[in-house]
Amino acid sequence: MKRSKAYVLIAVVAIVLALLVVQVLRKQWQKDEELNGTAKASRVTVASVVQKEFADVISAVGTLKARETSPLSPKVAGTVSRVLVDIGERVKAGEVVIRLDRTNYDLGVKQAQAALAAAQASVPQADAKFEHAEKEFRRASELLEEKVIPQSRFDAAEAAFKSAREAVSYAKAQRDRAKAALETALEHLKDTEIRSPISGAVVERTVEIGQAVEPGVQLLRIVDQSYVKADIDLPEGDIGRVAIGATAMIMVDAYPGKEFPGKVVSINPMVDRQTRTFRVRIQVPNQQGKLMDGMFARVRLSVSKHRALAVPRDALSRLPGSGTYYVFVVEGNKAVKRAVEIGAVNDQWAEVMKGLVEGDKVVASQTGRLRSGMDVTVQDVWNKNETDRSGETTLQEDRR
């Protein structure tokens, strides 16, 4: 009985060992097949390392600001009768956005009009009295010279003349004050309609219908974002590299991978003594309204151009989880892996700072399927005559 169990155990062990041998042989066969496959020459497209022009850039960060911001507050006190806009709505310059109750101001205009009418009527009366007094005074002067009337009568005529003249001045002053009062009353009545001074969007509202408001208290805030501005601070060493009109690219987190073109519109010629930086203002068109006041922005500012060795971007590969780049250089009939250091990169070319020399042949296709030392066959040459589009879309690693 014991002998039968031993035979069974030996048979089981033999089967297990056989299965393990089969698996090992299968893996070795697959490995040999892979080696045979890789031993075959891969057909690739190659490109020469050549000189290309790249744009130098300065990287910075800033906060976007609207073209113009207008806080709206009343010029007169009153009760809000209507609020015609809300947050998010667009308004035009001169559009009425809030109305105040105008009852008291209508009454003020009517009272000012009545006062002006009375003041205007008093002026002709005063003029008539003055003309009469003036005639009497002249006559009295002549009669006094002829010694026809006593001095006292002349003095009375003179006093009446001066009094009438002062009455005319007073009546005209009253008329002018009444006219000014009417203009003020009309202006106050006009101010019961609060208008937007700019075209833009309402971003803040702190008023409701029926609310009593006072002059100077903000009720709405409107921003014009037809273009936005970004102020960036740059090291003083860059002040000679930046010029008015220089091209800039703005990137915001809300639109990953998208760049918004702008330009330098002002450069502050003063360097901050504490930070040793100077301020540059970038202006960015915003007709589609995608950029908003307060957004955090990354700025790439093109400042100059230089020529350098370059390879097509398609030739570059990157080691996973690192910033190390490499290319495959064709040496004889082999593809040899070589690490490179890159600088500026645009939509077509990558600047090579170290690792290659002009005239080297690099693989520009199927690089993901290559391994260093693999045999390759050149099937095509990368189109070297394709237009160099470096410039406006140039990016660069921030090496500062």
Buried (B, 14 or more C-beta within 10 A) or exposed (E): EEEEEEEEEEEEEEEEEEEEEEEEEEEEEEEEEEEEEBEEBBEBBBBBBBEBBBBBBBBBEBBBBBBBBBEBBBBBEBBBBEBEBEEEEEBEEEBBBBBBBBEBBEEBBEEBBEBBEEBBEBBEEBBEBBEEBBEBBEEBBEBBEEEEBEEEBBEBBBEBBEEBBEBBEEBBEBBEEBBEBBEEBBEBBBBBBBBBEBBBBBBBBEBEEEBEBEEEBBBBBBBBBBBBBBBBBBBEEBBEEBEEEBBBBBBBEEEEEEBBEBBBBEBBEEBEEEEEBBBBBBBBEBEEEBBBBEBEBBBBBBBEEEEBBBBBBBBBBEEEEEEEBBBBBBEEEBBBBBEBBBBBBBEBBBBBBEBBEEEBBBBBBBBEEBEEEBEBEBEEEBEEEEEBEBBEBBBBBEEE
